[in-house]
Amino acid sequence: MSVNYSPVLWNKQKKLYDLILWIGILFMAVTFIIFQVLFHKDITLQTLIIRTTAIIAFFLLHIILIIGPLCRIDKRFLPLLYNRRHLGVSMFLVALIHGGMAIVQFHTLGDTNPIASIFTANSNYLAISDFPFQVLGFLALIILFLMAITSHDFWLKNLSPAIWKGLHMCVYLAYTLIVIHVATGALQYEDNPIYWTLLVLGVITITGLHLYTGIIETRKLSLPHTLEKEGYYKVCSLEEIDDQCGKSVFINGENIAIFKYDGNVSAVHNVCKHQMGPIGEGKIIDGCITCPWHGYQYLPDNGQSPPPFNEKLKTYRTSVLDGSIWVHPLPLEEGSFIEPTKIPQS
């Protein structure tokens, strides 16, 4: 969290993240170029750049799309999620080089405007082998461009988290367009089945991971909770939550994060105001609930971000009875103070 907007709030982790990212990109580029030169001795520089950047950008897009579900499966992947926007912007820059070189090579030799040529050079939309696949790639690049230029928190704050999140969910539309772009374009001219195999495996991996994590979340929604009295539900034993940690529960349609800390129990809404991250998967750090996605913080007893920030979460009443944690799913207004429930000392 930052009081003022900065182009990039550089820290040691971000510098290391970007260093490893670009070393990986350069390694992929050099490796792919070597293999292309070895097996296609007559390849031109333009074609080499187009193919190399295409492979790297498509691979990075797959990494971006699997980070989310992987983090829900294993929290050790969270460092990849924390600076995923750096990965997204880097992927767009590589894709931009690919798209720019493709336009230069295939759409600048005639009298038609190169951008217009993308849409008019081939209108055979009912074909497969002759489908105008470049249109799909161009549309996907526009989506990636919009996501890249709005990746800063300035846009998230001023567009509102809901609109910003909706815009960035378009990455799945971009991915679909790119998959069809590849299938109806480059793969139509490849005889080696390895390329089709990799494409299908990529789609299956992304789809499978999202379905799997969706099933996990659905099971959480359907978990029964025992109603004791006065509207309180039993959610878990005290031992199920480590100190300074939380647990997510769904009761009567309410998504609730319960935290155990410093001999207390408190509950807040489980959706972060920043990018709708799962608050309950975070920890108490410096006395504040800290979202595992990007470090946004809230006070556990009132759901308010510490000054000068003004984000607020709904809060819920809790109780501890016979070694178990109980919660009332009727929320109080955002930022409402609730006295933390003291854990009885044995």
Secondary structure as GFF3:
##gff-version 3
##sequence-region A 1 346
A	DSSP	alpha_helix	12	39	.	.	.	ID=ss1
A	DSSP	alpha_helix	45	73	.	.	.	ID=ss2
A	DSSP	three_ten_helix	75	77	.	.	.	ID=ss3
A	DSSP	alpha_helix	78	82	.	.	.	ID=ss4
A	DSSP	alpha_helix	84	107	.	.	.	ID=ss5
A	DSSP	alpha_helix	114	120	.	.	.	ID=ss6
A	DSSP	alpha_helix	133	149	.	.	.	ID=ss7
A	DSSP	alpha_helix	153	159	.	.	.	ID=ss8
A	DSSP	alpha_helix	161	168	.	.	.	ID=ss9
A	DSSP	alpha_helix	171	184	.	.	.	ID=ss10
A	DSSP	three_ten_helix	186	189	.	.	.	ID=ss11
A	DSSP	alpha_helix	193	222	.	.	.	ID=ss12
A	DSSP	beta_strand	226	227	.	.	.	ID=ss13
A	DSSP	beta_strand	233	237	.	.	.	ID=ss14
A	DSSP	three_ten_helix	238	240	.	.	.	ID=ss15
A	DSSP	beta_strand	245	251	.	.	.	ID=ss16
A	DSSP	beta_strand	254	261	.	.	.	ID=ss17
A	DSSP	beta_strand	264	269	.	.	.	ID=ss18
A	DSSP	three_ten_helix	279	281	.	.	.	ID=ss19
A	DSSP	beta_strand	283	285	.	.	.	ID=ss20
A	DSSP	beta_strand	288	290	.	.	.	ID=ss21
A	DSSP	beta_strand	297	298	.	.	.	ID=ss22
A	DSSP	beta_strand	315	316	.	.	.	ID=ss23
A	DSSP	beta_strand	318	321	.	.	.	ID=ss24
A	DSSP	beta_strand	324	327	.	.	.	ID=ss25
A	DSSP	beta_strand	341	342	.	.	.	ID=ss26
###
